[in-house]
Amino acid sequence: MMQRGLQCFIRRVHAPTRVCGAPMLRETFLVAEKNEFVASVDHWASIIKDKGVSDALLKVSDLWKGSEFGDELSEIGEVHTGPLKLNRHVLDALGYEGLVSVPTYNREITPDKKLIYHFGVGGFHRSHQAFYLHELLMQGVGSDWGIVGMGIMPFDKKMADVLKEQDYLYTLVSRGASGFGCSILGSIMGFVFAPDNVPGALENLADPQCKIVSLTITEKGYCFDPDGNLDFSHPLIVRDLADVSKPGSALGYIIAALKIRRERGIPPFTLLSCDNIPENGEVTERLVLDLANKIDPELAGWIKDNVPFPSTMVDRITPVTTDQDKKQLTEQYGFEDEWPVVAEDFYQWVIEDRFIDNCRPPWEKAGALVVAHDQVRASETMKIRLLNGGHSALSYLSYLLGHRVVDKAMADPRVSNFLRAYFAEVAATVPEVPGVDLEQYQFSLITRFSNVHICDQVQRLAMDGSMKLLNTMSGPIKERLDMGKPVDMLAMAVAGYSRYMMGIDEQGGPIVTQDPQGAAVHSVVWKLYCANNTSKHFVEKIFGSELSDREEFVSAVDRCVQLIKSQDVATAMATIYKSFEEHECVIAEEPPALSCMGSVPSMSSLAAFAVAGGALAE
């Protein structure tokens, strides 16, 4: 390791890019061959351990400025201190020591490159679909493919700017019981911020190089109402209808681009939804056709006949990146990324094999399952109802119990017992998935939710609840009612959401809620809790008339609400759980929470990295 560290030191400080202005003289680095360098590495390792990389870099800078080489350095040019800034120029330096995996493939967008334009470049897309393509490219497979981000909302501007500054590179840190991993990904090769040039963005989508348009725009990005129909009163849809050449929604951009392709005789692209919506391909197709029929019925017919909408199931828990995540990355690996991604080490992708001319990357070589439609539907139903539904079910109740971090909530028996019962109730509505033991799958979710390395925030899971509950819980509720079975745990989860949406916790503190129907739901739940209304109007607001007309479900929610009102959330949960145990089997206690693992790489390696590159870091 020491010899490797010396080699890294010599290579990195001899690189002309380390100093602005000119290469440094070779004689400067002969000190690396002296025996006292070993003691120097130990010295800097101690400083890094006690003070951190950034502090050590400043001390190195001060040392050099005060040395016999100080005047020479000032003549050569400015010496930059501090961590490396992530961009394409530092990849060799970052990858040399082997602490970080870096892209080894050609990232240039050439005329023969097949492109995937992706709407909704956030943490999840970068930890999942972009990760799968990166894995392919690192194998030397699918080298004719690349991803270009497509941002259409004002909040996409920050991501566009950060990625451009970093040459569209970013860091993925995976954390799990088996250890930690750090990789720099380069499968995203460009980004279009559409509001800066809408006609130009549409030209990108209309270009024959665009083979696939993919989506992770969340449920609210599809602009559907509680009954699942396109909301023609939605402001973005109103813009689409006014002039589709100046679209507002993702659906509008897609239709506008397909209109151009049809007019020019260019074959369409495949439209790939990767959002957590049951039968997401079919839902996307229906919503696109509904909007297209209003804009141009002939175009709608052409889309129906020519554009495939494959369904997918996507899975990887990816919390919101925090400042602490960025700081930890810099301290451990010695470089700065303005928007890294942190995710669990589990990932899964099931894709319906339905693409124009079978034109797609060979994702299966990176571990994805490319299957027939029925197999996607079963996997998708299992995952959405248990994982996504479980996330929503635990989030509101956990928050009201005082928890803010998911793994800490899972360590509370009140939450974990509730979740096991919720899983047992919902599992009765989950179809058989070939090769999957459903009870073991529930165990795995409890283990994943309990991952102490992720630090997922309860309020991230609680966002957009009116859309998430509709997508994840309406199906299980209907099916259990049709079976004549109780819906106690589902009703408790829904009641927890209603109490959370009051915006005040049980101690009188404010709750900051984020929900597309926030104002309307807030008004309804205040009447529910303060005016002794039944939950019928609340249920209708979230689930539509199909469930608000089911008296047995409304009564079950009423019971939970009354328990919360007359006592508190904890007592209501305990009462409902006890009632559930009387008529249902709950899966056994969850496996032990994941043990804490060291997250710092070996100090000898870190010292070599810091001394080698930190002293003259850009």
Secondary structure, 3 states (H helix, E strand, C coil): CHHHHHHHHHHHHHCHHHCCCCCCCHHHHHHHHCCHHHHHHHHHHHHHHHHCHHHHHHHHHHHHHCCCCHHHHHHHCCCCCCCEECCHHHHHHHHHCCCCECCCCCCCCCCCCEEEEEECCCHHHHHCHHHHHHHHHHCCCCCCEEEEEEECCCCHHHHHHHHHHCCCCEEEEEEECCEEEEEEECCEEEEEEHHHCHHHHHHHHHCCCEEEEEECCCHHHHCECCCCCECCCCHHHHHHHHCCCCCCCHHHHHHHHHHHHHHHCCCCCEEEECCCCCCHHHHHHHHHHHHHHHHCHHHHHHHHHHCCCCCEEEECCCCCCCHHHHHHHHHHHCEECCCCEEEECCCEEEEECCCHHHCCCCHHHHCCEEECHHHHHHHHHHHHHHHHHHHHHHHHHHHHCCCCEHHHHHCCHHHHHHHHHHHHHHHCCCCCCCCCCHHHHHHHHHHHHCCCCCCCEHHHHHCCHHHHHHHHHHHHHHHHHHHCCCCHHHHHHHHHHHHHCCCECCCCCECCCCCCCHHHHHHHHHHHHHCCCCCHHHHHHHHCHHHHCCHHHHHHHHHHHHHHHHCCHHHHHHHHHHHHHCCCCCCCCCCCCCCCCCCCCCHHHHHHHHHHHHCCCC
